[in-house]
Amino acid sequence: MSLDDLISQEIALPGGPLSLLQPRDVAELPDEGEVQWAPLAPYWAVLWRSGVALAEHIARSDLRGQRVVELGCGLGLPSLAAARAGAEVLATDVDLDALDLLGRNAELNDLVLETAAIDWNRPDDLLERAPFDLVIASDVLYEETVVDRLEALMPRLARQAWLADPGRPAADALLDRLGQSAESERETRGVVRLYRLTFGH
């Protein structure tokens, strides 16, 4: 993806802004509509409000010395915030274009993180790198079909997870599935719900 295809913007976060390169055509599609809205463009290229809310929460946290993995990172703003907060970050997505652009955005912000192409249907490579200290994910529950995979995967990766979602039905389904196996704290920021989960409670 050439620079002519990208637009640069600054995302205001606690502790200072982060610069973010984003595909120019998708930058004109802000995530500000109803929760059912979905773009025609690749999902990974949208700056989701859940990702911004999660990045804001992370930016207020001290993650020094923590191993953090982001699932379905897309543009990876939470991963960038975690790296700046002192974490050792592994950002994962199934889309190679997303990972390539996140690598460029890390360099743009003088941050160090690692990326890996991970398919949740075949997570063995990721599980081999566990345990992590924290799993983070934002707006990854578009469809009910991912609930089973995340329910099985997240507790095997770390004891804690921070999940941001704008109220999609699949997020409610995941929390129902986890039931008594996870302690859940919820904070609401506008339409975004931020869940802090502790597994094995």
Number of C-alpha atoms within 10 A of each C-alpha: 9 6 11 8 11 17 15 14 13 11 15 13 17 15 12 9 13 19 16 23 20 22 20 15 13 19 17 10 17 12 16 10 9 9 15 10 9 14 12 8 12 12 19 20 22 22 20 21 21 26 27 21 25 28 26 20 18 23 22 14 14 13 20 13 11 17 20 26 30 24 24 25 27 32 29 32 26 27 33 28 29 33 26 24 19 18 23 22 24 23 28 26 22 17 18 15 15 23 23 14 21 26 20 14 22 23 12 13 14 11 16 16 19 16 21 16 17 19 16 18 10 10 13 11 12 19 14 9 11 13 17 19 18 22 23 26 26 29 23 23 24 17 11 15 10 16 20 12 15 17 15 12 16 20 20 14 21 20 18 22 24 21 24 30 28 23 17 18 15 18 24 14 16 18 18 10 14 16 11 12 14 19 16 19 11 13 11 13 14 10 15 22 22 23 20 18 24 18 17 11 10
